Amino acid sequence: MPAAKQDKGEGNVHNRIPMLRAERGVSRRDLATALGVHYQTIGYLERGEYSPSLHLALNIAAYFEVPVEVVFSLRPFPRIGSNS
């Protein structure tokens, strides 16, 4: 059924948190402390096991001083160096 195919993956939020952390030399624990969340929450977010609340997503974007769309997307981000 086409509808089932369309629903597949619905609800997944992709993110660039690991890349942003690496660029800035920020550990999961440091980011968690700055955001007031448990450090394991950052791991869950990075692995896509947890979707952030709007409040948390906006705070993460503000921490990295980028628009929220730079950090989060409903579609997978293209791989670095790909032509997509």
C-alpha positions as CSV (number, residue, x, y, z in Angstrom):
1,M,0.0,0.0,0.0
2,P,1.4,3.4,-0.9
3,A,0.2,5.0,2.3
4,A,2.2,2.6,4.5
5,K,5.3,3.4,2.4
6,Q,4.7,7.1,2.9
7,D,4.3,6.6,6.7
8,K,7.6,4.7,7.0
9,G,10.1,6.8,8.8
10,E,7.5,9.4,9.8
11,G,8.5,10.9,13.1
12,N,12.2,10.5,12.6
13,V,14.1,13.7,13.3
14,H,17.6,13.8,11.9
15,N,20.3,16.0,13.4
16,R,23.8,17.3,13.0
17,I,24.6,17.4,16.7
18,P,27.7,15.2,16.5
19,M,29.2,17.2,13.7
20,L,28.5,20.5,15.5
21,R,30.0,19.2,18.7
22,A,33.1,17.9,16.9
23,E,33.6,21.2,15.1
24,R,33.5,23.1,18.4
25,G,35.3,20.5,20.6
26,V,32.3,20.1,22.9
27,S,31.7,16.9,24.8
28,R,28.3,15.3,25.2
29,R,28.6,16.1,28.9
30,D,29.5,19.7,28.4
31,L,26.6,20.2,26.0
32,A,24.2,18.5,28.4
33,T,25.3,20.7,31.3
34,A,24.9,23.8,29.2
35,L,21.4,22.7,28.2
36,G,20.3,21.5,31.6
37,V,19.7,17.9,30.5
38,H,21.3,14.5,31.3
39,Y,24.3,13.7,29.2
40,Q,22.6,10.5,28.0
41,T,19.9,12.6,26.5
42,I,22.5,14.0,24.0
43,G,23.5,10.5,23.1
44,Y,19.8,9.5,22.5
45,L,19.3,12.6,20.3
46,E,22.5,11.9,18.3
47,R,21.5,8.3,17.6
48,G,18.0,9.3,16.6
49,E,16.5,7.3,19.6
50,Y,14.8,10.4,20.9
51,S,13.2,13.4,19.2
52,P,13.7,16.7,21.1
53,S,10.9,18.9,22.3
54,L,10.7,22.2,20.4
55,H,12.1,24.0,23.5
56,L,15.2,21.7,23.6
57,A,15.7,21.9,19.8
58,L,15.7,25.7,19.9
59,N,18.0,25.7,22.9
60,I,20.5,23.4,21.0
61,A,20.4,25.7,18.0
62,A,20.9,28.7,20.2
63,Y,23.8,27.0,21.9
64,F,25.6,26.5,18.6
65,E,24.4,29.9,17.3
66,V,22.8,28.5,14.2
67,P,19.2,28.3,12.8
68,V,17.3,25.2,14.1
69,E,17.2,24.0,10.4
70,V,21.0,23.6,10.5
71,V,20.8,21.2,13.4
72,F,17.5,19.3,12.7
73,S,15.6,18.0,9.7
74,L,12.8,15.6,8.9
75,R,14.9,14.3,6.0
76,P,18.4,12.8,6.3
77,F,21.2,15.4,5.7
78,P,23.3,14.7,2.7
79,R,26.7,13.2,3.4
80,I,29.6,15.6,3.4
81,G,31.2,15.5,-0.1
82,S,28.2,14.0,-1.8
83,N,26.7,15.7,-4.9
84,S,23.2,15.7,-3.4
